[in-house]
């Protein structure tokens, strides 16, 4: 079976599963909810806080708008890609529970082809989600070419999340526990914003942080954002390679 035909079969099966799984549909819904919140509620909240003398004012010296890059970098650049990875991670868990992965071992489908499809699809979906959200929200949006590059860099968090679920959960119940861990890991991005350089670079040990940092740098006009993004891409690809190796070893046991 060619990789293209395999991708078509897997995608068709994915749509079938998503169509009957309200939880996965809800996760797609979060993509829309986040975008709507950032586009409409966030500016309104900024105006309200300013009108009440809170930000800037008694609560904080700067307006909420000064934190827009932080919020968009976390909720769109990271969380947008993460949602794609979580959705496809749960699809793999569904295949585990149905015994599909075990049955695949006695079929002529190469494991490498299956894993390739399982990595490319969440990455593609993540790139589309991040790019679409950035431009729909319309807050702290980089130039078009920059936003495309950042969306592609951010998309690698999708397969990373998918592989985390595939490696460390055996069923959907365990998947919910993994979801809590992954969500907490994302706080590294929020904390890192407030840490001055050069100590801030230590947060790059969590590779998706580097993509969010590249986004912040692009918004601020720092041309070095390209090198930061490339470093983030390299770190994420290395992590993906490690997780793929672990998953393939698990399948062969």
C-alpha positions in Angstrom: 0.0 0.0 0.0 1.4 3.4 -1.0 1.8 6.1 1.7 -0.8 8.2 -0.1 -3.4 5.5 -0.2 -2.6 4.7 3.5 -3.1 8.3 4.4 -6.5 8.3 2.6 -7.6 5.2 4.5 -6.4 6.5 7.9 -8.0 9.9 7.3 -11.3 8.3 6.4 -11.2 6.2 9.5 -10.3 9.2 11.6 -13.3 11.1 10.3 -15.5 8.2 11.2 -14.2 8.1 14.7 -14.4 11.8 15.2 -18.0 11.8 13.9 -19.1 9.5 16.7 -16.9 10.8 19.5 -18.3 14.0 21.1 -15.1 14.5 23.1 -13.0 14.9 20.0 -15.6 17.1 18.5 -15.5 19.3 21.6 -11.7 19.6 21.3 -12.1 20.9 17.8 -14.7 23.3 19.2 -12.0 24.6 21.6 -10.1 25.9 18.6 -13.1 28.1 17.7 -13.7 29.1 21.3 -10.1 30.2 21.8 -10.2 32.3 18.6 -13.5 34.0 19.5 -12.3 34.8 23.0 -9.1 36.4 21.9 -10.7 38.4 19.1 -13.6 39.8 21.0 -13.3 39.2 24.8 -9.7 40.1 25.2 -9.9 43.7 23.7 -13.1 44.2 25.7 -11.4 43.1 28.9 -8.4 45.4 28.1 -10.8 48.4 27.8 -12.7 47.5 30.9 -9.5 47.2 33.0 -8.2 50.5 31.7 -11.6 52.2 32.3 -11.6 51.0 35.9 -8.0 52.1 36.6 -6.6 48.6 37.1 -4.4 48.0 34.1 -2.8 50.5 33.8 -3.4 51.5 37.4 -3.7 50.0 40.8 -3.3 46.4 39.7 -0.5 46.8 37.2 1.4 49.7 35.7 1.0 48.4 32.1 -2.2 47.8 30.2 -3.4 44.2 29.4 -2.5 44.9 25.8 1.2 44.7 26.7 0.6 41.0 27.4 -1.1 40.3 24.1 2.0 38.6 22.6 2.2 36.4 25.7 -1.4 35.3 25.5 -1.5 34.8 21.8 1.9 32.9 21.9 0.5 30.6 24.6 -3.1 30.2 23.5 -2.6 30.1 19.7 1.0 29.3 18.8 1.3 26.6 21.5 -2.3 25.5 22.4 -3.5 25.6 18.8 -0.9 23.1 17.8 -1.4 21.1 21.1 -5.1 20.6 20.4 -4.3 19.0 17.1 -1.8 16.7 18.7 -4.2 15.8 21.5 -7.0 14.9 19.0 -4.8 12.6 17.0 -3.2 11.2 20.2 -6.7 10.1 21.3 -7.3 8.6 17.9 -4.2 6.4 18.3 -5.5 5.4 21.8 -8.7 4.5 20.1 -6.7 2.3 17.8 -4.9 0.7 20.7 -8.2 -0.1 22.5 -9.6 -1.6 19.2 -6.5 -3.7 18.7 -5.8 -2.0 15.4 -2.1 -1.5 16.2 -1.6 -5.1 17.1 -3.4 -6.3 13.9 -1.2 -4.0 11.8 1.9 -6.0 12.8 0.7 -8.9 10.6 -0.3 -6.7 7.6 2.0 -5.6 4.8 1.7 -2.0 5.9 5.2 -0.8 7.0 5.3 0.7 10.4 7.3 3.6 9.1 4.5 4.5 6.7 1.9 4.3 9.4 4.0 6.5 11.7 4.7 8.9 8.9 1.0 9.4 8.3 0.4 9.7 12.0 3.0 12.5 12.2 2.2 14.4 9.0 -1.5 14.7 9.5 -1.5 16.3 13.0 1.4 18.6 11.9 -0.6 19.8 8.9 -3.8 20.3 10.9 -1.8 22.2 13.6 -0.2 24.5 11.0 -3.6 25.3 9.6 -5.1 25.9 13.0 -2.3 28.2 14.2 -2.2 30.2 11.0 -6.0 30.6 10.8 -6.3 31.5 14.5 -3.5 34.1 14.2 -5.2 35.9 11.4 -8.7 35.6 12.7 -7.8 36.9 16.1 -5.9 39.8 14.5 -4.0 40.7 17.6 -0.2 40.8 17.6 0.0 39.3 14.1 3.4 39.0 12.4 3.8 39.8 8.7 2.4 37.2 6.4 5.6 35.4 5.6 6.6 35.4 9.2 3.3 34.0 10.4 3.5 31.2 7.9 7.0 30.3 9.1 5.9 30.5 12.7 2.8 28.4 12.0 5.0 25.7 10.4 7.4 25.8 13.3 4.6 25.6 15.8 3.0 22.7 14.0 5.6 20.3 15.2 4.1 20.5 18.7 1.2 18.5 17.1 3.1 15.3 16.4 5.0 15.7 19.7 1.8 15.7 21.6 0.4 12.8 19.6 3.5 10.8 20.3 3.4 11.6 24.0 -0.1 10.1 24.2 0.9 7.1 22.0 3.9 6.4 24.2 2.7 6.9 27.7 -1.0 6.0 27.6 -2.6 2.6 26.9 -6.2 3.8 26.8 -8.3 6.9 26.8 -8.6 6.9 30.6 -4.8 7.2 30.9 -4.9 9.7 28.0 -6.9 12.1 30.2 -4.2 11.9 32.8 -1.6 12.6 30.1 -3.7 15.6 29.0 -3.4 17.2 32.5 0.4 16.7 32.4 0.7 18.2 28.9 -1.4 21.2 29.9 0.8 21.8 33.0 3.9 21.6 30.8 2.6 24.5 28.7 2.8 26.8 31.7 6.6 26.8 31.0 5.8 29.3 28.2 3.8 31.5 30.5 6.5 31.5 33.2 9.3 32.0 30.7 7.8 35.3 29.5 8.6 36.9 32.9 12.1 35.5 33.2 14.8 37.9 31.8 17.5 36.9 29.4 19.8 35.0 29.4 18.1 32.8 32.0 15.0 32.7 29.8 16.8 30.5 27.3 16.9 27.7 29.8 13.2 27.3 29.1 14.2 26.2 25.6 14.7 22.8 27.2 11.0 22.6 26.5 11.3 22.9 22.7 7.8 24.5 21.9 8.9 27.4 24.1 11.5 28.4 21.5 8.7 28.7 18.9 6.7 31.0 21.2 9.8 33.0 21.9 10.5 33.3 18.2 6.9 34.7 17.8 7.5 37.2 20.6 10.8 38.3 18.9 9.1 38.7 15.5 6.4 40.8 17.0 8.9 43.1 18.7 10.9 43.5 15.4 13.9 41.4 16.5 15.3 39.9 13.3 17.0 37.1 15.3 13.6 35.5 15.6 14.4 33.4 12.5 17.4 31.7 14.2 15.4 31.1 17.4 12.6 29.5 15.3 15.2 27.3 13.5 16.6 26.2 16.9 13.1 25.4 18.0 12.4 23.4 14.9 15.6 21.4 15.3 14.9 20.7 19.0 11.3 19.6 18.2 12.5 17.3 15.4 15.0 15.7 17.7 12.3 15.1 20.3 10.0 13.7 17.6 12.8 11.3 16.5 13.3 10.1 20.1 9.5 9.6 20.7 9.1 7.8 17.3 12.0 5.4 18.2 10.4 4.6 21.6 7.0 4.0 20.0 8.4 1.7 17.3 10.2 -0.3 20.0 7.0 -0.6 21.9 5.1 -1.8 18.8 7.7 -4.5 18.2 7.5 -6.0 21.7 
